[in-house]
Amino acid sequence: MSTLKTIDRQPFEDLLGMSGGYVLDFSDATFASFFAESVGRDIHSSRYTKYGTSKAKKLRAFWDVEQDSIVAKVLGELVDLWEYKTSEPSATDRSTAKRCREIIAKLDGRTQPSSETTEEQFLQENFKNADIANVPIEASLIPILEARFIEAGRSLHADAPLAAIFMCGRVLEGLLLGMALANPRQFNQALCSPKDTAGKVKAFPNWSLAQMINVACELGYLKIDVKKFSHALRDFRNYIHPYQQMSSQFAPDKHTAEICMQVLRAAIANLSGTRNP
């Protein structure tokens, strides 16, 4: 029996969309396959039907019956799957996912997820030598992005954090679109590539920055910590709309802009292959 408490279950209920009896977009068949591959359990057996036969109710019974390490493994993989399937997570969703990972770490006997990079650790990494010229994208795009990168730095030093944030977002978007155009088959065939209503992969110019970030991470072009902080940059960049900034009461300072510059430097280092392991 796991030690997952009632208060710790709610973030998973919310993140996995369990209120209607479902778990993500699993069918009965894919749900069974997931559990068989993950922990070798038959989730449709009578062992897990004490609350009912919906997928959500079986998962709740699974939490009751299995030991902590087994529950932690399944929940960790479900959160990973949610991240792949959620192209544009809201700030609330990301906060919930973070809380879920903290709970998983506790179940697994860790104080925090081993892959979690703190803001302080991320800011201390040295990406000063990151060079856009080394990113394998169309050559004619490089001087344009370099000029914008320089402008972002000037904005930061001129104490214009909002301008720096917006420019960092545009450069990151340009870099990732350039990578997609240089590697179309990889990006189109990625599991989390965005699809239209007919199930066809969207044209690259129609991808959002969040979708570009997720696919680039899935393909290994961006590391997990860069993906995490890139989504923060993407959120900040969205405040280019004055009414959205007003409603959110967003007031960026120099520290916020420095985080965004560090995200961009790290992304350049990742995409150019110059970041240390």
C-alpha positions as CSV (number, residue, x, y, z in Angstrom):
1,M,0.0,0.0,0.0
2,S,1.4,3.4,-1.0
3,T,1.8,6.3,1.4
4,L,0.2,8.7,-1.2
5,K,-2.0,11.0,0.9
6,T,-5.4,12.4,-0.1
7,I,-3.9,15.9,-0.3
8,D,-1.1,14.7,-2.5
9,R,-3.5,13.0,-4.9
10,Q,-5.3,16.1,-6.0
11,P,-2.5,17.6,-8.2
12,F,-2.5,14.3,-10.2
13,E,-6.3,14.3,-10.4
14,D,-6.1,17.8,-11.9
15,L,-3.1,17.3,-14.2
16,L,-4.3,14.0,-15.7
17,G,-8.0,15.1,-16.1
18,M,-9.4,12.4,-13.9
19,S,-12.6,14.1,-12.8
20,G,-14.6,12.6,-15.7
21,G,-13.3,9.1,-15.2
22,Y,-10.6,9.4,-17.8
23,V,-6.8,9.5,-17.6
24,L,-5.3,11.8,-20.2
25,D,-6.5,10.5,-23.6
26,F,-5.9,6.7,-22.9
27,S,-8.2,4.2,-24.4
28,D,-8.8,0.9,-22.4
29,A,-6.3,-0.8,-24.7
30,T,-3.6,1.9,-24.5
31,F,-4.1,2.1,-20.7
32,A,-3.5,-1.6,-20.4
33,S,-0.4,-1.4,-22.6
34,F,1.0,1.5,-20.6
35,F,0.8,-0.3,-17.3
36,A,2.1,-3.6,-18.7
37,E,5.2,-1.8,-20.2
38,S,5.8,0.4,-17.2
39,V,5.4,-1.9,-14.2
40,G,4.2,-5.3,-15.6
41,R,0.7,-4.9,-14.1
42,D,-2.7,-5.7,-15.6
43,I,-4.6,-2.5,-14.7
44,H,-7.9,-4.1,-15.8
45,S,-7.7,-6.9,-13.3
46,S,-10.2,-7.1,-10.5
47,R,-7.4,-6.1,-8.1
48,Y,-7.9,-2.5,-9.2
49,T,-11.7,-2.3,-9.6
50,K,-12.8,-1.7,-6.0
51,Y,-13.9,1.8,-6.8
52,G,-15.3,1.1,-10.2
53,T,-14.2,0.3,-13.7
54,S,-13.3,3.7,-15.2
55,K,-9.7,4.3,-15.9
56,A,-9.5,7.1,-13.2
57,K,-11.1,4.8,-10.6
58,K,-8.6,2.0,-11.5
59,L,-5.7,4.4,-11.1
60,R,-7.0,5.5,-7.7
61,A,-7.2,1.8,-6.6
62,F,-3.7,1.3,-8.0
63,W,-2.5,4.1,-5.7
64,D,-4.1,2.3,-2.7
65,V,-2.8,-1.2,-3.5
66,E,0.7,-0.8,-4.8
67,Q,3.9,0.2,-2.9
68,D,5.5,3.6,-3.1
69,S,8.2,2.8,-5.7
70,I,5.8,1.3,-8.1
71,V,3.3,4.2,-7.8
72,A,6.2,6.7,-8.2
73,K,7.3,5.1,-11.4
74,V,3.9,5.1,-13.0
75,L,3.1,8.6,-11.9
76,G,6.5,9.9,-13.1
77,E,5.8,8.4,-16.6
78,L,2.3,9.7,-16.7
79,V,3.6,13.3,-15.9
80,D,6.3,12.8,-18.7
81,L,3.5,11.8,-21.1
82,W,1.4,14.8,-20.1
83,E,4.4,17.0,-20.9
84,Y,4.7,15.5,-24.4
85,K,1.0,15.9,-25.1
86,T,0.6,19.4,-23.7
87,S,2.0,21.8,-26.3
88,E,1.1,25.0,-24.5
89,P,0.8,24.4,-20.8
90,S,-0.5,27.3,-18.7
91,A,1.4,28.7,-15.8
92,T,-1.1,26.9,-13.5
93,D,-0.5,23.6,-15.3
94,R,3.3,23.9,-15.0
95,S,2.9,24.7,-11.3
96,T,0.8,21.6,-10.9
97,A,3.2,19.5,-12.8
98,K,6.1,20.8,-10.6
99,R,4.1,19.9,-7.5
100,C,3.4,16.4,-8.9
101,R,7.1,15.8,-9.4
102,E,7.9,16.9,-5.9
103,I,5.3,14.3,-4.6
104,I,6.8,11.6,-6.9
105,A,10.3,12.4,-5.5
106,K,9.0,12.0,-1.9
107,L,7.3,8.7,-2.8
108,D,10.6,7.5,-4.4
109,G,12.6,8.5,-1.3
110,R,14.2,11.6,-2.8
111,T,14.0,15.2,-1.5
112,Q,13.5,16.6,-5.0
113,P,13.6,15.3,-8.6
114,S,17.2,14.6,-9.6
115,S,16.7,16.2,-13.0
116,E,15.3,19.4,-11.6
117,T,17.6,22.4,-12.1
118,T,17.0,25.4,-9.8
119,E,16.9,28.9,-11.1
120,E,20.1,29.7,-9.2
121,Q,22.0,26.7,-10.6
122,F,20.8,27.6,-14.1
123,L,21.9,31.2,-13.8
124,Q,25.4,30.1,-12.6
125,E,26.1,28.1,-15.8
126,N,28.5,29.7,-18.2
127,F,27.2,30.2,-21.7
128,K,29.2,33.3,-22.6
129,N,30.8,31.6,-25.6
130,A,27.5,30.5,-27.1
131,D,27.6,31.6,-30.8
132,I,24.6,31.8,-33.1
133,A,27.0,31.4,-36.0
134,N,27.6,27.8,-34.9
135,V,23.9,26.8,-35.0
136,P,23.3,24.6,-38.1
137,I,20.5,26.7,-39.7
138,E,20.2,28.6,-43.0
139,A,23.2,30.9,-43.3
140,S,21.2,34.0,-44.4
141,L,19.2,33.9,-41.2
142,I,22.2,34.0,-38.9
143,P,23.2,37.7,-39.2
144,I,19.5,38.7,-38.5
145,L,19.4,36.7,-35.4
146,E,22.8,37.9,-34.3
147,A,21.7,41.5,-34.6
148,R,18.6,40.8,-32.5
149,F,20.7,39.0,-29.9
150,I,23.0,42.0,-29.6
151,E,19.9,44.3,-29.4
152,A,18.5,42.2,-26.5
153,G,21.8,42.6,-24.7
154,R,21.8,46.4,-25.2
155,S,18.2,46.6,-23.9
156,L,19.2,44.7,-20.8
157,H,22.2,47.0,-20.1
158,A,20.0,50.0,-20.8
159,D,17.6,48.9,-18.0
160,A,14.9,48.1,-20.5
161,P,13.9,44.6,-19.3
162,L,10.7,44.3,-21.2
163,A,12.3,45.1,-24.5
164,A,15.1,42.5,-23.7
165,I,12.5,39.8,-22.9
166,F,10.6,40.4,-26.1
167,M,13.7,40.3,-28.2
168,C,15.0,37.1,-26.5
169,G,11.7,35.4,-27.3
170,R,11.9,36.4,-31.0
171,V,15.5,35.2,-31.3
172,L,14.6,31.8,-29.7
173,E,11.6,31.4,-32.0
174,G,13.8,32.2,-35.0
175,L,16.4,29.7,-34.0
176,L,13.9,26.9,-33.4
177,L,12.1,27.6,-36.7
178,G,15.5,27.5,-38.4
179,M,16.2,24.1,-36.9
180,A,12.8,22.8,-37.9
181,L,13.3,24.0,-41.5
182,A,16.8,22.4,-41.5
183,N,15.5,19.1,-40.1
184,P,11.9,18.8,-41.5
185,R,11.6,15.0,-41.3
186,Q,12.7,14.9,-37.6
187,F,10.4,17.7,-36.5
188,N,7.4,16.4,-38.5
189,Q,7.7,12.9,-37.1
190,A,8.2,13.9,-33.5
191,L,5.5,12.5,-31.1
192,C,4.5,15.9,-29.9
193,S,4.5,17.7,-33.3
194,P,1.2,19.8,-33.5
195,K,-1.5,18.4,-35.7
196,D,-4.5,20.0,-37.3
197,T,-8.1,18.7,-36.9
198,A,-7.5,16.2,-39.7
199,G,-4.5,14.7,-37.9
200,K,-1.9,16.2,-40.3
201,V,1.2,17.9,-38.9
202,K,0.9,21.7,-39.2
203,A,3.2,23.7,-41.4
204,F,6.2,25.0,-39.4
205,P,5.2,28.7,-39.5
206,N,2.0,27.8,-37.8
207,W,3.7,26.2,-34.8
208,S,3.7,28.1,-31.6
209,L,6.9,28.8,-29.7
210,A,5.8,26.3,-27.0
211,Q,5.3,23.6,-29.6
212,M,8.8,24.3,-31.1
213,I,10.3,24.1,-27.6
214,N,8.6,20.8,-26.8
215,V,9.6,19.1,-30.1
216,A,13.2,20.4,-29.9
217,C,13.5,18.9,-26.4
218,E,11.9,15.6,-27.5
219,L,14.5,15.4,-30.3
220,G,17.4,16.1,-28.0
221,Y,18.2,19.6,-29.4
222,L,17.3,21.2,-26.1
223,K,18.0,19.8,-22.6
224,I,15.2,19.5,-20.0
225,D,16.4,22.5,-18.0
226,V,16.4,24.7,-21.1
227,K,12.9,23.5,-22.0
228,K,11.7,24.4,-18.5
229,F,13.1,27.9,-18.5
230,S,12.3,28.4,-22.2
231,H,8.6,28.0,-21.4
232,A,9.1,30.8,-18.7
233,L,10.6,33.0,-21.4
234,R,7.7,32.2,-23.7
235,D,5.2,33.2,-21.0
236,F,7.0,36.5,-20.4
237,R,7.2,37.2,-24.1
238,N,3.4,36.9,-24.3
239,Y,3.1,40.0,-22.2
240,I,3.8,42.0,-25.4
241,H,0.0,42.5,-25.4
242,P,-0.6,45.4,-23.0
243,Y,-3.9,44.2,-21.7
244,Q,-2.5,40.8,-20.9
245,Q,0.3,42.5,-19.0
246,M,-2.2,44.7,-17.2
247,S,-4.5,41.8,-16.2
248,S,-1.6,39.7,-14.9
249,Q,0.1,42.7,-13.2
250,F,3.4,41.6,-14.7
251,A,6.2,44.0,-13.9
252,P,9.5,42.6,-15.2
253,D,12.8,43.7,-13.6
254,K,16.4,43.3,-14.6
255,H,16.6,39.9,-12.9
256,T,13.7,38.6,-15.0
257,A,15.4,39.8,-18.2
258,E,18.7,38.2,-17.1
259,I,16.9,34.8,-16.8
260,C,15.6,35.2,-20.3
261,M,19.1,36.1,-21.7
262,Q,20.5,33.0,-19.9
263,V,17.8,30.9,-21.5
264,L,18.7,32.2,-24.9
265,R,22.4,31.6,-24.4
266,A,21.7,28.1,-23.1
267,A,19.5,27.3,-26.1
268,I,22.2,28.6,-28.5
269,A,24.8,26.4,-26.7
270,N,22.4,23.4,-27.0
271,L,21.6,23.9,-30.7
272,S,25.2,24.5,-31.6
273,G,26.4,21.5,-29.7
274,T,28.8,23.5,-27.6
275,R,27.2,23.0,-24.2
276,N,29.1,20.8,-21.8
277,P,27.4,17.5,-20.8
